[in-house]
Amino acid sequence: MRKWLRCVAVIDLPRTLTTLLGTFGPLCERCLAHHAWMTLSLVAATLDDLRQTPAIRTERALCPRCGQFTQTFWLAETHEEGYGESR
């Protein structure tokens, strides 16, 4: 019996992370890495780039997936929200 290894080719990691945030809501780096099947360091580097845009918001809060109090990320719904006080 063969076991198939699930391979995921991610060409556009920023798009993958924003899609995950749109689907699951606020998540921490670890949960994003888990759902994207990527290393934590790769996700962290991509989030650093995404935080420069008004589309991604950050806040220290409980991650709804893992329950850890940590920095969470979510999509801003409006342009004004993207430039809010959490920057």
N, C-alpha and C positions, 0 to 999 in steps of 0.2 A: 504494500500500500504506500503510495507516495503522499508526502506531506507537502503542500504548496505553501511557499512563503509569500505573504502578501507584500507586494512592492508598490510603493506610491512615488511617482515622479512628480515633484513639485517644481514647476517652472516659475511660478509667480507667488512666492511666499507671502508678500504683503497682501495680495488678493485672498490667499487662503486664510490668513489670520483675520482679515476683516469679514470674510464670509462666516468663519466660526463665531466671531463676536456677534454678528447679525443673527446667527442661528441660536446660539446658546445664551446670549446676553453677557453680562460682565464675567470675566474669567481672570485668573492669575496667570503668570508666565508658565508655571508648571502644568496647569490644566490645558493651556493653549498648546504647549509642546506635546502633551499626551495626545490630544485630539488631532493635531497636525502630523503626528508620527515623525517629529523632528527633534533634534537635540535642544536642550534648554539654552545652550549658548547661541545657537542659530536663531531661535525665537527671540531671545533677549536682544540680539543685535538688530533684528528686523523691527522689533518694537521701539528701539531707540530711534530708528529712522522714522517710523510712523508717528511717534510722539511729536515730531516737528510739524506735523500737519494738524489742522483743526478737526480732522475726522475722528481722531482717537483721544479719549479722555482717560485720565488716571486718577485713582483715589485709593487711599489706604482704607480697606474695608474687608469684611468677611467674603471670601470667594464662595459663591453659592454651590460650586461643585465639590470642592474639597474641605470647606469649612475652616480654612486657615485664615487668620487675620494677616493680610499682606497687601501688596500693591495690586490692585485690580485694574483691568482695562475694559473699556466699552466704547461703542460707537456713539459719537455725538449725533443727536437728531437734528440740530439746527446749527447754522454757522455761528451764531452767538454763543451757543452752548459749548462749541468747540474751543472758543477763546475765553472760557470761564476762568474762575479763580483757582482751579486745581493745577494750573500750569506752573 
